[in-house]
Amino acid sequence: MSRPSKPLTLARLNDAILGSFALVKPSETLDHLVRYLGTWSGSDKLFMVIQYALKLIVPFLELRARLQHRAGMRDAPKSQSAEGYAKLSSLLGDSRTLWRIWGLLPIFQWLISLERSPPATRKLLTIERLQGWSMLAYYPLEHLYYFGLHGIIPSSIPSPSTIFSAKKRRLALDFNKIAIWSTRFWAIYVVLHFAHLMEDRKLLKLRHSSIRKAKGTGLTREEKSEMEQRWDAFWSEVVINLGYLSNRYYFRRSLEKGLFKNEVRTITRSLNAANNFTCRCGSVSSGS
């Protein structure tokens, strides 16, 4: 004889509908994703990947629309999807620049902590000091370019030499040159990071040899795993900086020429750097 079913009460209906997430198991992947995207750097890298991926997709959609138009499969040689993706990519790029408006704050924090907890060698300390000062020049110039590009600040400012003069003179602001100089200071940071990596490599090799000499035998499994992680982090940093350096080089050249001569090359380098950064964050975090 079958058991009588329980009456459908308001509490059971509440549990079945509003409490349906009780059937979903906790996910470590979701927890890691929330932690990663909860950081400014993590969300910026994700949006960078989306932005440049869309920039790669748009030309192919436009090409497909033109070919379909020639074949009589489309009324106009335009792709609405390409236009939408291009707008989203532009919006993401604009938003990423705006979100960096607070970029100076962590730089100040970094430079303050650097003097109180210096790195292992004097050379590393000098390199990181120079990197910090290059960022102190980079961020204000980028903000100035961004606000000028959007017409938030005027294209000319009063000349300091005529502040107390009856006849005022104005200085024109070349926002394109401001962007170039901003990129140059970022490139200085990246070049200095290569010097940082060279010093890191020396310290890694020194640590490896010192462990072997101290024991007189080979490394244990834990020590091998630790050294492998350190070397993986080191080579990830090398690849990331190669991507950033080439990306900034082509971006600066595009600003000087007034247009992107090879945007696909710039995009792929940016995606390569972002991909390696994202993969590294999932395993080993570097100290820079």
Secondary structure, DSSP 4 states (H G I P E B T S, - for coil): -PPPPPP--HHHHHHHHTTGGGGSPP-HHHHHHHHHHTSHHHHHHHHHHHHHHHHHHHHHHHHHHHHHHHTTS-SSS--HHHHHHHHHHHHHHHHHHHHGGGTHHHHHHHHHHHHHS--SSHHHHHHHHHHHHHHHHHHHHHHHHHHHHTTSS-SEEE-GGGTTSSS--EEEP-HHHHHHHHHHHHHHHHHHHHHHHHHHHHHHHHHHHHHHHHHSSPPPHHHHHHHHHHHHHHHHHHHHHHHHHHHHHHHHHHHHHTS-S-HHHHHHHHHHHHHHHHHHHTT-----
